[in-house]
Amino acid sequence: KGSNCKHLMSVPGPCEPEDLIDGIIFAANYLGSTQLLSERNPSKNIRMMQAQEAVSRVKRMQKAAKIKKKATSEGDSQALTEVDLFISTQRIKVLNADTQETMMDHALRTISYIADIGNIVVLMARRRMPRSASQDCIETTPGAQEGKKQYKMICHVFESEDAQLIAQSIGQAFSVAYQEFLRANGINPEDLSQKEYSDIINTQEMYNDDLIHFSNSENCKELQLEKQKGEILGVVIVESGWGSILPTVILANMMNGGPAARSGKLSIGDQIMSINGTSLVGLPLATCQGIIKGLKNQTQVKLNIVSCPPVTTVLIKRPDLKYQLGFSVQNGIICSLMRGGIAERGGVRVGHRIIEINGQSVVATAHEKIVQALSNSVGEIHMKTMPAAMFRLLTGQETPLYI
């Protein structure tokens, strides 16, 4: 191993961290791939369902192929493709075990999810969006939220006795890549004790002390609301945005004279953790809306909320222009976020609209100007953002649909 690997601290996982920089190889059988449409950042539960869907599709394709082979009497067992799975902090490659030809090559940062189900490994990667995103970005499919873009995910399915080990190694590769990132930002993990190291990760990761805010009991409230039977709660909820520490729903609007507003206990911006004992954390927006609609005949509603201001404060520390900010903006709205980048650590959330950059309002600023302001900023970049849907409600561009 080269001397450049000496600086690695231990990162928990099955591999030696320096081996992940050079790359490690696992043997597996490649079963097939399938494409799924997905929202950009669904919850973990949905990702797992997608992984299971991918496995059953690939198994159906295999079965069909076997039947076809039997019919043409080419011997009844289909030969599986033996592959080498190459995993490093940079990329995941799949090589044909015999010819060593590269069958697939994905940069680590494009991997959205990795699941091990028994001896099966599912690897999900985002498809790169072409310049004209029209073919690869299907506006909506049945059951998708109005206007929510759907993206193509490619799911590769493998079989290996080391399925769990493979999944853990990929997780570890993300952690080691993160350590390398710290070094690139002038923080030497070697100089830190394990505690300081995790403290740095926590402070870097969660600007605004989200964790502290969420764990401070003064901010967490349990409320009891009274309402008439058959009366709606009278709220509009929106997603907190991918990149938030606890993905849940935010109260975006309240109906005048409705039970929520009458109670005087709720404020716009409050994050709803659970309703009548059902946790909303990590659930899709439509599911949360369904749960609230299901309360129509109740006369008492118990809410667990965390009081949060409607505006999220973001602080990105960018030592030099050579560091990518790690997020992209379209018409003032954050539409993608690089995992492990300085923006994610600074509190940037997908689906939020930028309201202010370094004290200057950008509400009526042209897209080009916003991009210019961001790409030329170094040092500490302060921003204020709020969920785009909430912004549209507050500025009267959208009529609230109360539930």
C-alpha positions in Angstrom: 0.0 0.0 0.0 1.2 3.5 -0.8 2.2 5.8 2.1 -0.7 8.1 1.3 -2.9 5.6 3.2 -1.2 6.0 6.5 -3.4 8.8 7.5 -6.6 6.8 7.7 -8.2 6.4 11.1 -10.3 3.3 11.8 -13.7 3.5 10.2 -15.9 0.8 11.6 -16.8 -1.8 9.0 -15.6 -5.1 7.6 -12.6 -3.8 5.6 -9.3 -2.1 6.2 -10.0 1.5 5.3 -6.9 1.9 3.2 -8.0 -1.2 1.2 -11.1 0.7 0.2 -9.0 3.5 -1.3 -7.3 1.0 -3.6 -10.5 -1.0 -4.0 -11.6 -4.4 -2.9 -13.2 -7.2 -4.9 -16.0 -9.6 -4.0 -17.2 -12.5 -6.1 -20.9 -12.6 -7.0 -23.4 -13.8 -9.6 -25.0 -11.1 -11.6 -28.8 -11.8 -11.9 -29.9 -8.8 -14.0 -30.9 -5.2 -13.9 -34.1 -3.3 -14.1 -35.2 0.4 -14.2 -37.6 2.0 -11.8 -39.1 5.4 -11.7 -38.7 7.1 -8.4 -38.9 10.5 -6.7 -35.5 11.9 -6.2 -35.2 11.3 -2.5 -37.8 8.8 -1.2 -37.8 7.5 2.4 -35.8 4.4 3.4 -39.0 2.3 3.6 -39.9 3.2 0.0 -36.3 2.5 -1.1 -36.5 -1.0 0.5 -39.8 -1.6 -1.3 -38.2 -0.6 -4.6 -35.3 -2.9 -3.9 -37.7 -5.8 -3.3 -39.6 -4.9 -6.5 -36.3 -4.9 -8.5 -35.5 -8.4 -7.1 -38.9 -9.8 -8.1 -38.8 -8.3 -11.6 -35.3 -9.7 -12.2 -36.4 -13.1 -10.9 -39.4 -13.0 -13.3 -37.1 -12.2 -16.2 -34.8 -15.1 -15.3 -37.8 -17.5 -15.0 -39.0 -16.4 -18.4 -35.5 -16.9 -19.9 -35.3 -20.4 -18.4 -38.7 -21.4 -19.9 -37.6 -20.1 -23.2 -34.3 -22.1 -23.1 -36.2 -25.3 -22.1 -38.4 -24.8 -25.1 -35.4 -24.5 -27.4 -33.9 -27.5 -25.6 -30.5 -25.8 -24.9 -30.2 -27.6 -21.6 -32.4 -26.5 -18.8 -30.2 -24.6 -16.3 -29.3 -21.1 -17.3 -25.7 -20.3 -16.6 -25.4 -17.3 -14.3 -22.9 -14.6 -15.1 -20.0 -14.7 -12.5 -18.7 -11.3 -11.7 -16.2 -9.4 -9.6 -17.7 -6.5 -7.7 -15.0 -3.9 -7.3 -15.7 -1.4 -4.4 -13.7 1.7 -3.6 -14.1 5.1 -2.1 -14.4 6.4 -5.7 -16.5 3.9 -7.6 -18.3 0.6 -7.8 -17.4 -1.5 -10.9 -18.8 -4.8 -12.1 -16.3 -6.9 -14.1 -17.0 -10.1 -15.9 -15.1 -12.7 -13.8 -13.8 -14.5 -16.9 -12.9 -11.8 -19.4 -12.4 -9.0 -16.7 -14.3 -6.7 -19.0 -16.1 -3.8 -17.3 -19.9 -4.4 -17.4 -20.9 -1.4 -15.3 -19.1 1.5 -13.6 -20.8 3.8 -11.2 -19.2 6.7 -9.3 -19.8 6.1 -5.6 -21.7 9.4 -5.2 -24.4 8.2 -7.7 -25.3 5.2 -5.6 -28.5 6.1 -3.8 -29.2 2.9 -1.9 -27.8 -0.5 -1.3 -29.9 -3.3 0.2 -29.0 -6.9 1.2 -32.0 -9.3 1.3 -30.8 -12.7 2.3 -28.1 -13.6 -0.2 -29.2 -11.0 -2.6 -27.6 -7.6 -3.0 -29.5 -4.7 -4.8 -27.5 -1.7 -5.9 -29.5 1.3 -6.9 -27.9 4.1 -8.9 -29.2 7.4 -10.3 -29.2 7.6 -14.1 -27.3 10.6 -15.3 -29.8 13.2 -16.6 -29.0 14.2 -20.2 -29.0 17.9 -21.2 -32.6 17.6 -22.5 -34.0 15.9 -19.4 -37.2 15.3 -21.2 -36.7 11.6 -22.0 -35.2 10.7 -18.7 -37.5 12.8 -16.5 -41.0 11.6 -16.7 -43.2 14.3 -15.2 -45.7 12.2 -13.3 -47.0 8.7 -13.1 -50.2 7.6 -11.4 -50.1 8.1 -7.7 -47.2 10.5 -7.9 -47.6 13.8 -6.3 -48.7 16.6 -8.7 -45.7 18.2 -10.3 -43.2 15.9 -8.6 -40.6 14.8 -11.1 -39.8 11.2 -11.3 -36.3 9.9 -12.1 -34.9 6.7 -13.5 -33.1 4.5 -11.1 -31.1 1.6 -12.4 -31.2 -1.4 -10.0 -28.6 -4.1 -10.4 -29.3 -7.4 -8.6 -26.5 -9.8 -7.5 -26.4 -13.0 -5.6 -23.5 -13.7 -3.2 -22.9 -15.6 0.1 -21.2 -12.3 1.2 -24.3 -10.2 0.5 -24.3 -8.6 3.9 -20.6 -8.0 3.8 -20.8 -6.4 0.4 -23.5 -4.0 1.6 -21.5 -3.1 4.8 -18.3 -2.5 2.7 -20.1 -0.1 0.5 -21.4 1.8 3.6 -17.9 1.8 4.9 -16.6 3.2 1.6 -18.9 6.2 2.0 -17.5 6.8 5.5 -13.9 6.6 4.3 -14.7 8.9 1.4 -16.1 11.3 4.0 -12.8 11.2 6.0 -10.9 12.0 2.8 -13.3 14.9 2.4 -12.5 16.2 5.9 -8.8 16.1 4.9 -9.5 18.0 1.7 -11.1 20.6 4.0 -7.9 20.9 6.0 -9.1 18.8 9.0 -6.7 16.0 9.8 -8.6 13.1 11.3 -5.3 11.9 12.8 -5.1 14.9 15.1 -8.5 14.1 16.6 -9.5 11.7 19.2 -12.5 9.5 18.3 -14.7 11.7 20.3 -13.5 14.9 18.7 -13.8 13.3 15.3 -17.4 12.4 15.8 -18.0 15.9 17.3 -16.6 17.5 14.2 -18.7 15.3 12.0 -21.8 16.2 14.0 -21.1 20.0 14.0 -20.0 20.0 10.4 -23.0 17.9 9.4 -25.6 19.6 11.4 -25.1 23.3 11.3 -27.9 25.1 13.2 -27.6 22.5 15.9 -30.6 20.7 14.4 -29.8 17.7 16.7 -29.6 19.9 19.8 -32.8 21.7 18.7 -34.6 18.4 18.3 -33.3 16.9 21.5 -34.1 20.0 23.6 -37.3 19.1 25.4 -38.4 22.7 25.4 -38.9 22.6 21.6 -40.7 19.2 21.7 -44.3 19.6 22.6 -47.3 17.2 23.0 -50.5 19.0 22.2 -54.1 18.0 22.5 -56.5 19.6 20.0 -60.3 19.6 20.3 -62.5 19.4 17.3 -66.1 18.7 16.2 -66.9 15.3 14.8 -66.8 15.5 10.9 -64.7 18.7 11.1 -61.4 18.8 9.2 -58.2 19.7 11.1 -57.7 22.7 8.8 -54.0 22.5 7.9 -51.7 22.3 4.9 -48.6 20.2 5.3 -45.4 20.1 3.1 -42.3 18.0 3.2 -39.3 19.1 5.3 -37.0 18.4 2.3 -34.3 15.9 1.7 -31.2 16.8 3.7 -33.2 17.6 6.9 -32.1 15.6 9.9 -35.5 14.1 10.5 -37.5 13.9 7.3 -41.1 14.7 8.3 -43.9 17.1 7.5 -44.0 20.8 8.2 -47.2 22.8 9.0 -47.4 25.3 6.1 -50.8 26.9 6.6 -53.8 26.9 8.9 -57.4 27.6 8.0 -59.0 30.6 9.7 -61.3 29.4 12.4 -60.3 25.7 11.9 -59.4 23.5 14.9 -55.7 23.9 14.4 -55.8 27.7 14.3 -58.4 27.9 17.1 -56.2 25.9 19.5 -53.6 28.7 19.4 -51.0 26.1 20.1 -49.5 25.6 16.6 -47.3 27.9 14.5 -46.4 27.8 10.8 -43.0 26.0 10.5 -43.8 23.4 13.3 -42.6 19.9 12.3 -45.1 17.2 13.1 -43.5 14.1 14.5 -46.6 12.0 15.2 -50.4 12.2 15.3 -52.5 10.1 17.7 -49.4 7.9 18.3 -48.6 7.3 14.6 -45.1 8.5 13.7 -44.9 10.5 10.5 -41.1 10.5 10.3 -39.8 9.2 7.0 -43.3 8.7 5.5 -44.2 10.1 2.1 -46.3 13.3 2.1 -49.3 11.6 0.6 -49.3 9.0 3.4 -49.2 11.8 6.1 -52.0 13.6 4.4 -54.0 10.4 4.4 -53.4 10.0 8.1 -54.6 13.5 8.8 -57.7 13.1 6.6 -58.5 10.0 8.5 -59.0 12.0 11.7 -62.3 13.6 10.4 -64.5 11.7 12.9 -62.2 12.2 15.9 -63.0 14.8 18.5 -59.6 14.9 20.1 -56.2 14.9 18.2 -52.9 14.4 20.0 -49.9 15.9 18.2 -46.2 15.6 18.9 -44.4 18.6 17.3 -41.1 20.3 17.3 -41.4 24.0 17.2 -39.2 25.3 14.3 -39.1 28.6 12.6 -40.6 28.5 9.1 -37.3 29.6 7.6 -34.2 27.3 7.7 -30.9 29.0 8.3 -28.0 27.5 6.3 -24.3 28.1 6.8 -21.9 26.6 4.2 -18.2 26.8 5.0 -16.3 27.0 1.7 -12.6 27.5 2.2 -11.8 28.0 -1.4 -13.5 28.3 -4.8 -12.0 25.0 -5.8 -14.4 23.2 -3.4 -17.7 22.4 -5.1 -20.7 23.7 -3.2 -22.4 20.4 -3.9 -26.0 21.4 -4.8 -27.8 22.8 -7.8 -30.5 25.4 -8.1 -33.3 25.9 -10.6 -35.4 29.1 -10.5 -34.3 29.7 -6.9 -35.3 26.2 -5.8 -32.6 23.7 -4.6 -33.2 20.6 -6.8 -30.2 18.4 -6.0 -27.7 17.8 -3.2 -24.4 16.0 -3.2 -24.3 13.4 -0.4 -21.4 14.3 2.0 -20.8 17.7 0.4 -20.3 20.9 2.3 -23.9 22.0 1.4 -25.5 19.0 3.0 -23.4 19.6 6.1 -24.5 23.3 6.1 -28.2 22.5 6.2 -29.2 22.7 2.5 -32.4 20.8 1.8 -33.8 19.7 -1.5 -37.1 21.2 -2.4 -36.4 24.4 -0.5 -36.5 27.9 -2.1 -33.6 30.3 -1.4 -35.0 33.4 0.2 -31.7 35.2 1.1 -28.0 34.9 0.4 -25.6 36.6 2.8 -28.2 39.0 4.0 -29.5 40.0 0.5 -33.0 38.9 -0.5 -33.1 36.9 -3.7 -36.9 36.4 -3.8 -37.2 38.5 -7.1 -33.7 37.8 -8.4 -33.1 36.1 -11.8 -31.8 32.5 -11.9 -28.5 33.5 -13.5 -27.8 36.1 -10.7 -28.5 33.6 -8.0 -26.1 31.0 -9.6 -23.5 33.7 -10.0 -23.8 34.9 -6.4 -23.4 31.3 -5.2 -20.6 30.2 -7.5 -18.4 33.3 -6.6 -18.9 33.0 -2.8 -16.2 31.8 -0.5 -15.7 31.6 3.2 -19.0 31.5 5.1 -22.1 31.5 3.0 -25.2 32.3 4.9 -28.6 31.5 3.4 -32.2 31.4 4.4 -34.5 28.8 2.8 -38.0 27.5 3.2 -39.9 24.7 1.6 -40.9 25.9 -1.9 -44.5 24.8 -1.4 -44.7 26.9 1.8 -43.2 29.9 -0.1 -45.9 29.6 -2.8 -48.7 29.5 -0.2 -47.3 32.4 1.8 -46.9 34.6 -1.3 -50.4 33.7 -2.6 -49.2 31.9 -5.7 -51.1 28.8 -4.6 -54.5 28.3 -3.0 -54.2 26.3 0.1 -56.1 22.9 0.1 -56.9 22.4 3.8 -57.2 18.9 5.2 
